[in-house]
Amino acid sequence: MKNPKRPAPRRGRTTDLMVRWSFMFPAVLLLVTLLAYPIFYTIDISFSRFDIATFGAAEFVGWDNYREVIGDYRFWESLKVTMIYLAFALPLQVVLGFGIAYLINVEWAGRGVIRALFIIPMVVAPVVAGGMWRMILDPLWGIMNYWLGLIGVGPMDWFGDPGLAMASIIIIDTWRWTPFIVLIATAALLALPKDVFEAARIDGANWWSTLWSVAVPLLVPVIAATFVIRWLGAVKMFDIVLAATYGGPGKATNVINLFIYEEAFRSLRFAESAAMAVIVLVLTMVLTGLFLRASRKLEELF
């Protein structure tokens, strides 16, 4: 005899799916409102003439804004400055973060206090960090030049010399974000199998051999993933440069996001700035995809 109530489970699954989506809908709506709409709005402006009266797109101009941006040497110079910052800051922060994490995970007195102190730079606002380091690196009365003077070095014009200005930005950014990498690296080190390190200790390996031959190969996938995470944050560099150097001296620290901000809100070139933002977004997505693919290759190797 056939059971007439057999379709009930399907209705139950449909109801369950609707209930799940009802819980997800507020989050999806918030995501679309805060993320998708600004992106599509920027893309729309980048292909149009911007009307300052309505603060929106007026007439469609096609690729004109993009051609103007590509022909603007200042855009490429600011992009070059950004790549120089990324090329030095990211490897330095990853190496320091994992090195410090390895040191503070070794048994020694007071390491708990050091771990707590490393959290402080993360909770300092970027603008505050930039202003604080501007005082520390002040060429006349900054404490950094005072310390360097004790060993016969200086005084150094940290923000007046183009090379030192970029080094200053890298120092400030490294001070602020290395603790973030230290936390990730510490969690990864605590998750490593203890028997491998015990076997290395029994075999007579010193701390350097244990680090280079045991810890690093096991941490390669985590290091690659951390690099990608930090890359996504570093490519948005803006606030520290704004507070510390404002892109100077000259254009030595004029990173791409600061240049886009200046063009949009100082020169009122919103359409061209939107085109710049879209180009940077596409480049970031392409490079992130390459980094993710490289990290998966590393995971397969190790």
Summary of the structure (lengths in Angstrom):
residues: 302
radius of gyration: 25.5
end to end distance: 59.3
largest distance: 99.2
contacts: 869
relative contact order: 0.12
helix: 74%
strand: 3%
